[in-house]
Amino acid sequence: MILEMVASGGDRLVVTANGRSLTASELLARARTAAHRFRGVPAVLYLSPSHLAYPVALFGAALAGIPFIPLNYRLGGHQLDRLLARHPGALVLRPADLDALLSAEEDAAVTELPEAQDQDHDAVAVVLYTSGTTAEPKAALLRHRHLMAYVLNTQEFGSADEDDAALVAVPPYHVAGLMNLLTNLYSGRRLVYLSAFDAGEWLATARRERVTHALVVPTMLARIVAEVPADDAGTPTLRSLAYGGARTPRPVVERALRIFPETGFVNAYGLTETASSVAVLGPDDHRAALAAADPAVRDRLGSVGRPLPGVEIEIRDADGRPAGAGDTGLVFVRGEQISGEYGGRSALDAAGWFPTRDRGRLDADGYLFIEGRADDTIIRGGENIAPAEIEDVLVAHPGIVEAAVIGVPDPEWGQRIVAVVVGEGDPAEVRQWVRDRLRSSKTPDTIVFRAELPKTETGKLLRRTLLAELETTHA
């Protein structure tokens, strides 16, 4: 188990949050004590921002042999009550309960806990609720074997330098937050948690803690980029900056590459059901794309890279057959880390492939381009139109920062195209900008300017919310 391997670090600091830290041996001791406290309950629900006790609770639940379930603490009362009702008898950990998990007290009963090697690797380790941007959240089950497959296929134990530190600002209920904890501890990197994201505080923490690695979602990256007045973020120790979780506007990536010139960028693509990333665009790919004269190589800056070790990716056409290189279709993934399980129901097909419900394409060199959710496809006059293609053209406009393209019902065409943009400009000129770069059938019928787009805390566009508003105001 990762925890007991990490504990071999003894007095080395492994987790820091709000000015407090735990050593490797302290983390193990507190996790074992927590496991004893957790015995007799069916699950542990974690309902708090990131905290020094987060890894204690996660590993304590694992040692107790029960699922760990981090919930979105920002949900409204009614939504949260519905999720809590799904887990009768579970222990709920709220902010006021967390300091008790950091107690150093142990007793003889703790030694009765099973050792890691005796635990069932097929047991459910974590339950993560999908974001619910288009429907009621679903409970995705990740078993110990899925988590370990991802960690072992992507990390080398103890490979980090002694002074490495990873800054984590993504929330604990997101799969990236969970897997970032496991991979950094396994590789030997100290974790530094921010309980709430602020771009200025993120930069200050990166400098103060001499952070070498960090993970952000696109909205965080955009705010960090906007916080830096010149093309130098002043973070000389930062060697790796990973971003993902939603589409990242290309201008944001290009500016980030300029203000962090010595940093290696990683774009990661994955889902809750796939135990984090299944494809990455690495630092060398970013640099090559930014400097390339070949348009095909330049375009890779808009891709999510190539499959990780142990992962297969296949694009299928409308008839379910494998698509050719460059052809758009539905993205399917397969591998040991892929769960694709909700409660007692598996979404895997007979051959073990998981339907991501994303549309995408693979180029001739195996780079994956994600064009958005299949449900987001606009069907206008019988033509399938990917919103992402139009959005990319819109954010290239000098006056536009963000864009969301939505199809709203239309009695003649089936759907018409509405573009909601953040920025400034003349709607007619913006429509012409798109028409000059795409054919007329992909030109938005309407341009709507807004101060911001509705999103989740992890940067995913709330298309259903936006569609409901547009159907009301542009019916």
C-alpha positions in Angstrom: 0.0 0.0 0.0 1.2 3.5 -0.8 0.9 4.7 2.8 3.2 2.2 4.3 5.7 2.7 1.5 5.6 6.4 2.2 6.1 5.8 5.9 9.6 4.5 5.1 10.5 8.2 4.8 10.4 8.5 8.6 11.0 12.1 9.7 10.8 13.6 6.2 7.9 16.1 5.8 5.3 14.9 3.4 2.2 17.2 3.8 1.9 20.9 4.6 -1.3 22.9 5.0 -2.0 26.2 6.7 1.4 26.4 8.2 1.4 22.9 9.7 3.1 19.8 8.5 3.2 16.0 9.0 6.2 13.7 8.6 5.9 10.4 6.9 5.8 8.4 10.1 3.3 10.9 11.7 1.0 10.4 8.7 1.1 6.6 9.1 0.5 6.8 12.9 -2.4 9.2 12.6 -4.0 7.2 9.7 -3.8 4.0 11.8 -5.4 5.8 14.7 -8.1 7.1 12.4 -8.7 3.7 11.0 -9.4 2.4 14.5 -11.9 5.2 15.0 -13.6 4.4 11.7 -14.2 0.8 12.4 -17.9 -0.2 12.5 -19.1 2.5 10.1 -19.9 1.7 6.4 -18.1 4.7 4.9 -16.3 8.0 5.7 -17.7 11.1 4.1 -15.3 14.0 3.9 -17.1 17.4 3.7 -14.4 20.0 3.9 -11.8 22.0 1.9 -8.3 20.6 1.7 -6.8 20.2 5.2 -3.8 18.4 6.8 -6.3 15.8 7.9 -7.4 15.0 4.3 -4.7 12.3 3.7 -5.2 11.0 7.3 -8.9 10.4 6.6 -8.3 8.9 3.2 -5.6 6.4 4.4 -7.5 5.8 7.6 -10.6 4.7 5.6 -8.4 2.4 3.5 -6.8 0.8 6.5 -10.3 0.3 8.0 -11.4 -1.4 4.8 -14.3 1.1 4.1 -14.9 3.6 1.2 -13.7 7.2 1.4 -16.2 9.6 -0.1 -15.2 13.3 -0.5 -18.2 15.5 -1.2 -18.5 18.9 -2.7 -18.8 21.1 0.4 -20.0 24.0 -1.8 -23.3 22.4 -2.8 -26.6 23.9 -1.6 -28.2 22.4 1.4 -30.9 20.5 -0.5 -28.4 18.9 -3.0 -26.0 18.0 -0.1 -28.8 16.4 1.9 -29.7 14.2 -1.1 -26.1 13.0 -1.3 -25.8 12.4 2.4 -29.1 10.4 2.3 -27.4 7.9 -0.1 -25.0 6.9 2.7 -27.0 6.0 5.8 -24.8 5.4 8.9 -21.7 6.8 7.3 -19.3 8.9 9.4 -19.4 12.6 8.2 -16.2 14.6 8.7 -16.8 18.3 8.7 -14.2 21.1 9.2 -14.8 21.1 13.0 -14.0 17.3 13.2 -10.6 17.3 11.4 -8.2 18.5 14.1 -9.2 15.5 16.2 -7.8 13.2 13.4 -4.4 14.9 13.9 -4.2 13.7 17.5 -1.1 11.6 18.2 -2.8 9.3 20.6 -2.7 5.6 19.9 -3.8 2.6 21.8 -3.2 -1.2 21.7 -6.3 -1.8 19.6 -4.7 0.0 16.7 -2.3 -2.9 16.3 -5.3 -5.2 15.5 -5.8 -3.5 12.1 -5.0 -5.6 9.0 -1.8 -4.9 7.2 -2.0 -3.3 3.8 -0.9 -6.5 2.0 -3.8 -8.4 3.5 -6.4 -6.0 2.2 -8.8 -6.7 -0.7 -7.5 -4.8 -3.8 -10.9 -5.3 -5.4 -12.7 -3.5 -2.7 -14.1 0.0 -3.3 -11.5 2.5 -2.1 -13.2 5.8 -3.1 -16.6 7.0 -4.3 -16.5 10.2 -6.3 -19.6 12.0 -7.5 -19.5 13.3 -11.0 -19.9 17.0 -11.3 -23.5 16.9 -12.4 -23.1 19.6 -15.1 -25.8 17.9 -17.3 -27.7 15.7 -14.9 -28.0 14.4 -11.3 -24.5 13.4 -10.0 -23.6 9.8 -10.4 -21.5 7.9 -7.8 -18.4 6.6 -9.6 -16.6 3.7 -7.8 -12.9 3.5 -7.8 -11.4 0.3 -6.4 -7.9 -0.1 -4.9 -6.7 -1.8 -8.0 -7.7 1.1 -10.2 -5.9 3.6 -8.1 -2.8 1.4 -7.9 -2.8 0.8 -11.6 -2.6 4.5 -12.3 0.1 5.2 -9.7 2.3 2.3 -10.8 1.9 3.0 -14.5 2.8 6.7 -14.2 5.2 7.0 -11.2 8.5 5.7 -10.0 8.6 5.1 -6.2 10.8 7.6 -4.4 12.0 9.2 -7.7 11.5 12.8 -6.5 14.4 15.0 -5.4 14.6 15.6 -1.6 13.5 19.2 -1.9 10.6 18.6 -4.3 7.2 20.1 -3.3 3.9 19.9 -5.1 1.3 22.7 -4.7 -2.3 21.4 -4.8 -5.2 23.8 -5.2 -7.8 21.6 -6.8 -10.6 20.6 -4.4 -10.4 17.3 -2.5 -13.6 15.9 -4.1 -12.1 16.1 -7.6 -10.4 13.0 -9.0 -7.3 15.2 -9.8 -7.0 16.2 -6.1 -7.2 12.5 -5.0 -4.7 11.2 -7.5 -2.4 14.1 -7.0 -2.1 13.1 -3.4 -1.3 9.5 -4.2 1.2 10.1 -7.0 3.1 12.8 -5.1 3.4 10.8 -1.9 4.4 7.7 -3.9 7.1 9.6 -5.8 8.4 11.3 -2.6 7.2 14.8 -3.2 6.0 16.9 -0.2 2.4 18.1 -0.7 1.5 21.7 -0.1 -2.3 22.4 0.2 -4.2 25.6 -0.5 -7.6 25.3 1.2 -9.0 28.0 -1.2 -7.7 29.2 -4.5 -6.5 32.8 -5.0 -4.1 33.6 -7.8 -2.0 36.0 -5.7 -1.8 33.6 -2.8 -1.0 30.7 -5.2 2.0 32.6 -6.6 3.1 33.7 -3.1 2.9 30.1 -1.8 4.8 28.8 -4.8 7.6 31.2 -4.1 7.6 30.8 -0.3 7.4 27.0 -0.3 9.8 26.7 -3.2 7.3 24.7 -5.1 8.6 22.5 -7.9 5.4 20.9 -9.2 1.8 22.2 -9.4 -1.6 21.2 -10.7 -4.4 23.7 -11.7 -7.7 23.7 -13.6 -8.1 26.1 -16.6 -9.9 28.8 -14.7 -7.0 28.8 -12.1 -4.4 29.0 -14.9 -6.2 31.9 -16.5 -6.4 33.9 -13.2 -2.7 33.1 -12.5 -1.7 34.4 -15.9 -3.8 37.5 -15.4 -2.2 38.1 -12.0 1.3 38.4 -13.5 1.8 42.0 -14.9 4.9 41.1 -17.0 6.2 38.0 -18.7 7.9 36.7 -15.5 6.0 34.9 -12.8 9.0 34.9 -10.5 8.8 31.2 -9.6 12.3 29.9 -10.4 11.8 26.6 -8.6 8.7 25.6 -10.5 9.7 22.8 -12.9 6.3 21.3 -13.8 2.8 22.8 -14.2 0.0 20.5 -15.1 -3.4 21.7 -16.2 -6.6 20.0 -17.2 -10.1 19.1 -16.1 -11.8 21.2 -18.9 -10.9 22.9 -22.1 -8.2 25.6 -21.7 -8.3 28.5 -24.1 -5.2 28.4 -26.4 -4.3 32.1 -25.7 -4.1 31.3 -22.0 -1.7 28.4 -22.6 0.5 30.5 -24.9 0.8 33.3 -22.4 1.5 30.9 -19.6 4.3 29.4 -21.6 5.8 32.9 -21.9 5.5 33.9 -18.2 6.8 30.5 -17.0 9.6 30.1 -19.5 11.6 27.5 -17.5 8.6 25.4 -16.5 7.5 22.2 -18.2 3.8 22.2 -19.0 1.6 19.1 -19.0 -2.0 19.1 -20.3 -3.8 16.1 -18.8 -7.1 14.5 -20.0 -9.1 12.1 -17.9 -12.4 11.5 -16.2 -13.5 10.5 -12.8 -14.4 7.0 -14.1 -10.9 6.5 -15.4 -9.1 7.2 -12.1 -7.6 10.5 -13.5 -5.5 11.0 -16.6 -5.5 8.7 -19.6 -3.6 11.0 -22.0 -1.1 13.8 -21.5 0.6 16.4 -23.7 4.1 16.7 -22.1 6.6 19.6 -21.8 8.5 18.7 -25.0 5.3 18.6 -27.0 4.3 22.1 -25.7 7.7 23.6 -26.6 7.7 21.9 -30.0 4.2 23.0 -30.8 4.8 26.6 -29.8 7.9 26.9 -32.0 6.8 24.8 -34.9 6.4 26.1 -38.5 4.4 23.0 -39.5 0.7 23.7 -38.8 0.0 20.1 -37.9 2.6 20.3 -35.1 1.4 23.7 -34.0 -2.1 22.4 -33.7 -1.0 19.9 -31.1 -1.0 22.7 -28.5 -4.7 22.2 -28.7 -4.5 18.5 -28.2 -4.4 16.5 -24.9 -1.4 14.4 -26.0 -1.0 10.7 -26.3 -2.2 7.8 -24.1 -0.4 7.0 -20.9 1.3 3.7 -20.3 -1.3 0.9 -19.8 -4.1 2.9 -21.6 -5.6 2.3 -25.0 -7.7 4.9 -26.8 -10.0 4.2 -29.7 -12.2 6.5 -31.8 -15.4 5.0 -33.1 -17.7 6.2 -35.8 -21.5 6.4 -35.6 -21.8 2.7 -36.4 -19.4 1.7 -33.6 -16.5 0.9 -36.0 -12.9 2.2 -35.4 -12.5 5.5 -37.1 -9.5 6.4 -39.3 -6.7 8.8 -38.4 -8.1 12.4 -38.3 -11.7 11.3 -38.3 -14.0 12.5 -35.5 -16.0 10.1 -33.5 -16.7 8.9 -29.9 -13.7 8.4 -27.6 -13.4 5.0 -25.9 -10.6 4.1 -23.5 -9.4 0.8 -22.0 -6.9 -0.2 -19.3 -6.3 -1.5 -15.8 -7.0 1.9 -14.2 -10.4 2.3 -15.9 -13.3 1.7 -13.6 -16.4 2.9 -15.5 -18.6 1.6 -12.6 -21.5 3.3 -11.0 -22.9 1.4 -8.0 -23.4 -2.1 -9.1 -23.5 -1.2 -12.8 -20.6 -1.3 -15.2 -20.5 0.9 -18.3 -17.6 -1.2 -19.8 -18.5 -3.1 -22.9 -17.7 -6.9 -23.3 -14.1 -6.1 -24.4 -13.5 -3.7 -21.5 -13.8 -0.4 -23.4 -15.3 2.6 -21.6 -17.4 5.1 -23.5 -16.2 8.6 -22.4 -19.1 10.3 -24.2 -16.6 12.8 -25.5 -16.1 13.4 -29.2 -12.6 13.5 -30.5 -10.0 12.4 -33.0 -6.6 10.9 -33.2 -4.0 12.3 -35.6 -1.6 10.1 -37.6 0.9 10.3 -34.7 -1.6 9.3 -32.0 -2.3 12.7 -30.5 -5.8 13.0 -29.1 -7.9 16.1 -29.8 -11.1 16.4 -27.7 -13.9 18.3 -29.4 -16.4 18.3 -26.5 -19.1 16.1 -25.1 -21.2 14.2 -27.5 -24.3 15.7 -25.9 -23.1 19.2 -26.7 -23.0 18.6 -30.5 -25.2 21.0 -32.4 -27.3 19.6 -35.2 -28.1 22.4 -37.6 -29.9 21.5 -40.8 -28.7 17.9 -40.5 -25.1 18.9 -40.0 -23.2 17.9 -36.9 -21.3 20.9 -35.5 -18.8 20.7 -32.7 -19.0 23.8 -30.4 -15.3 23.5 -29.6 -14.3 24.3 -33.2 -16.3 27.6 -33.1 -15.1 28.4 -29.6 -11.5 28.1 -30.6 -12.0 30.6 -33.4 -13.9 33.0 -31.1 -11.2 33.1 -28.4 -8.6 33.8 -31.1 -10.4 37.2 -31.6 -8.4 40.0 -29.9 -11.4 41.2 -27.9 -12.6 37.9 -26.6 -11.3 36.1 -23.5 -13.7 33.1 -23.2 -16.5 31.7 -25.3 -19.2 29.1 -25.1 -21.2 28.0 -28.1 -24.7 26.5 -27.5 -27.4 25.1 -29.8 -30.9 26.4 -29.0 -34.1 25.0 -30.6 -35.1 26.4 -34.0 -38.2 25.5 -35.9 -36.5 25.7 -39.3 -33.0 24.5 -38.8 -33.5 22.2 -35.8 -31.0 24.3 -33.8 -29.4 27.6 -34.2 -26.1 28.7 -32.9 -25.7 31.1 -30.0 -22.2 32.2 -28.9 -21.9 33.5 -25.3 -18.6 35.4 -25.0 -16.6 37.2 -22.3 -14.9 40.3 -23.7 -15.8 43.2 -25.9 -16.5 43.8 -29.5 -19.2 44.4 -32.1 -21.5 41.4 -32.6 -21.6 41.8 -36.4 -17.8 42.1 -36.6 -17.4 39.0 -34.4 -19.8 37.0 -36.6 -17.7 38.1 -39.6 -14.6 37.0 -37.8 -16.0 33.5 -37.5 -17.4 33.4 -41.1 -14.0 34.4 -42.5 -12.4 31.4 -40.8 -15.2 28.8 -40.9 -18.0 28.3 -43.4 -21.2 30.2 -43.0 -23.1 27.2 -41.5 -20.8 27.4 -38.5 -21.2 31.1 -38.0 -23.1 31.9 -34.8 -26.6 33.3 -35.4 -26.4 35.3 -32.2 -23.5 36.8 -30.2 -24.2 37.4 -26.5 -21.7 39.3 -24.4 -21.4 38.5 -20.6 -19.1 39.4 -17.7 -18.5 35.7 -17.0 -19.6 32.2 -17.9 -21.3 29.8 -15.4 -18.8 27.1 -14.4 -18.1 24.6 -11.7 -15.3 25.2 -9.2 -13.1 23.0 -11.3 -13.6 25.1 -14.4 -16.2 23.0 -16.3 -18.7 25.0 -18.2 -22.3 24.6 -16.9 -23.8 24.2 -20.4 -27.2 23.1 -19.1 -27.4 26.2 -17.0 -26.4 28.4 -19.9 -28.8 26.6 -22.3 -31.8 27.1 -19.9 -31.0 30.8 -19.7 -30.6 31.1 -23.5 -33.8 29.2 -24.2 -35.6 31.7 -22.0 -34.0 34.9 -23.4 -33.5 33.9 -27.0 -36.5 31.7 -27.7 
